[in-house]
């Protein structure tokens, strides 16, 4: 029997995304649908259980130690394994995240702010491990504000979107809250997400030629996740390079089945990265303790450890992503390139860059979050456009987010499919 919590949460998530239809096409009901969709998404974030890495991070925020070994609960209490508490507290992650944890532990109240579902029993009883809603809420508010600001600034550099009105900011907020990027980032891969939020700020500053400010945000990103440096080098360089390439090779239109020079360069860069990783495998470099290189071993050599019942097969995931991308591209048709930033071209370039990495499914899955970040901006651009085909393309992608298996897994926990 399907637990009622699974039905409630999945229905709220899906319906909140379907409400984008009256938001875009509803006329006088547009604002009502916008408010309702936003409230439903906030309800989802408030009620969803602690799933996947959220438990691990909450334990770290409360105790200062990373639970690498299963914690146990004698007499229904909470206790970390002694082997997990041998080091100094609040010293297990990057410097910025450690500092955030220390400050939160002394400033913010621990525990649940509102009753949440328990994914094991689908009731509202709070059981171990400990909860820390306040810090996650703070992260969500900060990141949502930062993403709205960066998205707004980037959209203002396009031709189709010049003036951003208050109602448009509300739509951007809805896109952020309903995006796969924000949902998975705030509810699972928190450190990587925080790093990418700062990377997006660096991209925005780089496009505006404020290079010192961009460098500052890159440093901040690295303080929260070490791989943020790699994302920053790739994305910031790509966005700044995109500006100069368009000056050298002015291509006025983007067509569905015609690859531009920018996209060809992105695909070539992705192949170079793939060949480099393959070379490291052949040379046995993953057995050497080098910064970042050793981290790749788990995603390139030891991929079987990530096989789980609820996860899609890599081939199905790849077909789904390419299928959604292809459908939205066909709907878009021919568009004129916006100067100095073209959101459609950005999205096409980033997917061509990450596509070669699908030969390493786990690495591909980790890199995809960068694509979802760019796609979030694309959806906001599309929905704010005055061109009907562009609006429809954005609507299709946003509705698909409501059915995304990875988002549903994070929403409902690893065992929800077994109940069907």
N, C-alpha and C positions, 0 to 999 in steps of 0.2 A: 504494500500500500504506500502511495506517495505521501510523505509528510506534508501537513498543511503549510508549514513554513516554506517548503520548496515551491509550492504553488503560489503562495502569496508573494514571495520575493521575485520569482521569475516573472510573474504577471505584472508586478509594478515596474520592473526594469524594461520589459518589452513594451508595455503600454506607454511608458514615458517616452520611448523612442518613436512610437507610432504617432504620437501627438505632434511630431514635427510636420506632419501633413497639413493640419489646420494652421499651424504656425506660419507656414510658407504660403499656403493657398487659401486660408480660411477667411480672408477679408476682415469683417468686423469682429470675428471670434478669435483673431490672431493673438491678441494680448492675453485673453483668457486661457487659451491653449498653452501659450508660452509659460504663464505662471503655473498652471497645473502640471506641466511637464517638469518644470524645475522643482516643484514641491515633491513630486513623486520620486525624483532622483535623490533629493535630500533624504526622503524617508527610507529609501533603499540603503543609502550610506549609513543611516542611523541604526537600522535594524539588522543588517547583515552580520553573520557570525564572524568570529576571528578565524580566518582560514589561511592555510599555507604559512607564509613567512610572518604574518601578522602576530601569531602566537610567539614566535622566536623574538621578534622585536619588542613586544610588550614585556617579555621576561627580562630582556636586556635593559629596558628603561627602568624597570622596578628594582632589579638586583644588581645591575652593572656587569653581569656575566652572560656570555653567549652560551645557550644550551646546545652544545654539540652532541651530548649524550642524553638519552631520554630522561626527563625528570620523573620522579615517582611521587605518589600521593599517599603516604601512610596516614590512616585515620582521616581521609578526605582533606588533608592539608596539602601544602605545596612545598617541595624541597628539591633543589638542584642536586644532581650527582656531584659528589665531592671532587671528582676529577675535573669538573667544569669550573671550580672556584679556586684553582691553584695560583692564578695570576692576579694582577691588580684590577680592581673593578673599574668599569667604564674606560677600558683601554683595549678593547677588542677590534675596533673598526678604525676608519680614517679619522684624523684629528677633528675635523668639523663635526662629524656625527658623534664622536665621543663627547665633545664639548656641549653639543645640543642635548645629549642624554643627561649629562651632569646637571646642567641648568634646569632641565625639565624635572628631574628627580627632586630638586629642592624647591622649585617654584610652583609646579603644577600639581593638582590633586590626582592621585592614582585611582584606579577603579573605573567603573562604568558610569558615564553621565546619564545614559538612558538604558533601559532594558534592551538587551540584544538576544537574538536567537543563539542557541547552542547547537552547532551542527551535528552533534552526536545524538541529541535527544529531541531537538526541534521544539524546545520550550524556552522560557525566559529566565530560567534559574541560572545564576552565575556560579560556575565551577572553576577549579584550577585548569590552566595556569592563570596568573593574575592578568587583569585588564588595565589598559592605560589610555582611555578614550581621549583625554585632554590633549596629550601630545600629538596624537594622530589628527585631531581636529585642528590644532594649531598648524600642522604641516599642510593640511588640506586648504585652510584659509590663505596661508602665505603663498602656496604654489598656485592656487586658482587666481589670486590677485596678480601674481607675476606673469602667469600665462595669458591672462586677459590683456594685460598691458603690452606684452611683447607681440601678441597676435594683432592687437589694434595698430601698433606702430608698423608692423610688416604690411598689413592690409592697406594702410594709408599710402604705401609706396606703389600700389597697383593702380591701373587706370580705371578698373571697374568700380573700385571702392575708394572714394575720396573722403567724404565726411562720415564720421562715425557718430551717430546720434545715440542718446540714452537707450532707446529701444534696441538699437543694433548691439550695444554693449550687453544687454540682457540676452540677446541671441547668442553672442559669443560665449557668455557664461554657460548657457545651456549646452552649447557644443562642447565646451571644456568638460563639464560635469558628465556628459553622456559619452565622451570619447573613450575608446579602449585604452589610450595612452594614460589618461588621468585615472581611470578606474583601477587598472592593473598597477599603476605606479603608486597610488596612495594605499592600496589594499594588499600589496605583495612586495614588489621590488622597490622598497622605499628609498634606499640609499642611491641606487642607480637613477631613480626618478628625480630625486633632489639634484643630483649632478646634472641631469639633462635639462632641468628647469633653468639652471644657471647657464648651461650651454646655449639655450635658446636666447637668453638675454645677451650672451656674447655674440650670437649671430646678428641680433637686432642692432647692436652697437657697431659691429663690423660693417654691416650694410650702410650704416649712417656715417662710416669713416671715422668713428671714434675708437681708434685701435687700442689706445691705452685702457679705456673703459672695458673693451672687449677682453683684453688680456686679464684685467682684474676679475671679471666674471669667470674666466677659464680657471684661474687659480682657486676661486671659491668652489667651483664645480669639483676640482680635484680633491678638495678637502672633505668631500662627502662620498666620493667614489673614485677609486684610482683609475678606472677605465674611462672616466669622463674626459680625461686628456685625449684619448684616442678618438672619442666621438667629437670632441671639440676641434681637433686637428682636421678631421675629415669634413665635418659639417660647416665650420666657419670658413675653412679654406674653399670649400665648394661654393658657398654662398657669395663670398667675395669674388672668387674666380668667375662665377656665373655673370656677375656684373660686368667684368672686363671682357669676357668672351663675347657677350652680346654686343659690346662696342666694336670688337674686331670683326665679328661675323654677324651682322644684323639679319636675323631671320624673322620675318614679320608674322609668320603663322605657325601654329602647332597642329599637326594632323594626326589622326588616330594611328595610321599604319606607316607613318614616315618618321624615322628617327632623326633627330636634330644632331648637330655637332656636339652640343652640350651633353646630350644623352649618350652619345657614342663615347665621349671621354669618360663619363661616369661608369659605363659598362666596362671599358678598358681598365679603369682603376680598380673595379671590383675583381676582375680577372687577375690583375697583378697581386692583389691581396690574397686571393685564393692560391695562386702559384707560390707565393711566399710562405703561406701556412703549410702547404704541401711539402715544400722544401724543408721546413723545420721538422716535419714529421719524419721525412726520409733521413735527415741528418741526426735524428734523435735529440734535438735541442730541448725537448720538453722535459728531459730528465736532468737538465741543468737548472740550478736555482737562480734564475734571472728575473728581474722585475717584469711583471705582466706576462712574460712568455710562459712561465710556469703555470699561471692561472688558466691558460688555454688548454692545458692537458685534459682537464675534466670534460671540456666541451668538444674536443677533437679526437682524443684517444679513448677515453673511458665514457663513451656516450650511453652505454647500456644502463648505467646507474640511474638515468632519468626516465626510464620506461615506466609508465604508470597506466593503470586501467583507463582512467578518464581522459587521457590525452589523445588527441587525434594523431593518426599515423602521419609521418612527415609528408607523404605524397598527397594525402587529402588536404592537409594544411596548405601546401603549396598551390594546389589546384583552386582552393577556396580563395586564397589571397589574390592570385592572378585573375581568377574569374571575376571577382568583385571589381578589381582594378580595370579589367577589360570592359566590363559592362558600363562602368561609369565613363570610361574613355569614349566608347561608341556613342553614348548619350551626349557627351560634350561636343562631338563633331569637330569642326574646324574653329579655332579661336585665334585671335590676334595676340601676339606676345605683349605683355605689359612691361613697361620700363619704370624703374630699374629692376623690379622684382616680379616674377611671374609664378604664381602659386602652383599652377598646373605643371609647369616645367620643373619646378622644384620637386614635386611629387614623382613625376616620371623619372627624373634623374636619380633620386634616392632609391627607388625600387630596382632600377637597373644596376645600381651599385651593389645592393645586398643580394640580388638574385643568384649570382655565382656561388655564394656561400651556402646555398641550399644543399650542397654536397656534404656539408657538415651540419645535420639538422639541429643539433643543440646550440651550436654557435649561431646558426641562422635565426633560431628562436630568440636568442638574447639580443641580437642586433636589430631585430624587427621593431623593438620599442622606439628606435630612432626614426624608423619609417612612420610609425603611428603618430609620432610627434609632428612630423611634417604633414601627414594626412589630416590631422586635427586642424591645422591652419588652412589646408585646402578646403575642408568642409565648411569652415567659417566663411572663407572667401566665396565659395560657391553659393551658399545660402543667402549671402548679402548681395549677390549679383542681381542686376536688373534683367539679365538674360534668362529666359525660361529654361532653356536646355541646361544651362549651368546650374540653376537652382535644382532641377530634377536630378542631376548627377550627384549633387551634395546630399539631397534627400535620400537617395538610394543607399549611399554609403552610411549615413547616420542611422537609417532604419536597420541596416545590416549589423550595426554595432549592437543592437538589441538582441540579436540572435547569435552573436559571436561566441563560439564554444569556449574560448579561453576566458572571456569575461564571465560567462555562466559558471565555469569551474571555480573561479575566484569568488564569485558571489555566493555559491551554494556549498562549497567544500568538495573534497575529493571523492566522497561516497554517494553523491546525489544520484548518479546514473544507476547505481545498484538498486535504488528504490523504485525505479521505473519498471 
